[in-house]
């Protein structure tokens, strides 16, 4: 990585790290979506993938506006969070635990992204980099809303369904409709 010689270099580095995180998420999210049983969670994750794709394009434009190269350094923080999510999913022995584990992992990643977007937006405002600010503020607004929706889904549906599954004697109790868990037998 080249040296950081100015505030603009710092902003560019932040944008490149966000770009890398979004690209990493875009590669892993389709695999995660396939594991989800909640329709609502699946829809939310698919929407998040679309938002990430838009953000990647906006970051490319912001970097071009700043006359900064689009070097693709790997975001090791995002890589670690994604690796952690995969590790936890590999540890799941009961299928009814996949959605709660995946939701928690995605929410941790989103919290990292919220912090990164906020940092870049703040730095962009300071440097009057309007394209970067606009992209980061949009991402921040959408990310905070997504985080709130994840929390609501976890508290109202995913986590209670997990507890119901644990409490059912035969593991066949089900909830249907509106993204709720479908019937399945324990293996």
Secondary structure as the mmCIF struct_conf table of DSSP 4:
data_model
#
loop_
_struct_conf.conf_type_id
_struct_conf.id
_struct_conf.beg_label_comp_id
_struct_conf.beg_label_asym_id
_struct_conf.beg_label_seq_id
_struct_conf.end_label_comp_id
_struct_conf.end_label_asym_id
_struct_conf.end_label_seq_id
BEND BEND1 UNK A 6 UNK A 6
HELX_RH_AL_P HELX_RH_AL_P1 UNK A 7 UNK A 35
HELX_RH_AL_P HELX_RH_AL_P2 UNK A 39 UNK A 65
TURN_TY1_P TURN_TY1_P1 UNK A 66 UNK A 67
HELX_RH_AL_P HELX_RH_AL_P3 UNK A 76 UNK A 91
BEND BEND2 UNK A 94 UNK A 94
HELX_RH_3T_P HELX_RH_3T_P1 UNK A 95 UNK A 97
HELX_RH_AL_P HELX_RH_AL_P4 UNK A 98 UNK A 127
TURN_TY1_P TURN_TY1_P2 UNK A 128 UNK A 128
HELX_RH_AL_P HELX_RH_AL_P5 UNK A 130 UNK A 153
HELX_RH_PI_P HELX_RH_PI_P1 UNK A 154 UNK A 158
HELX_RH_AL_P HELX_RH_AL_P6 UNK A 159 UNK A 167
BEND BEND3 UNK A 169 UNK A 171
BEND BEND4 UNK A 177 UNK A 177
TURN_TY1_P TURN_TY1_P3 UNK A 178 UNK A 179
HELX_LH_PP_P HELX_LH_PP_P1 UNK A 180 UNK A 183
#
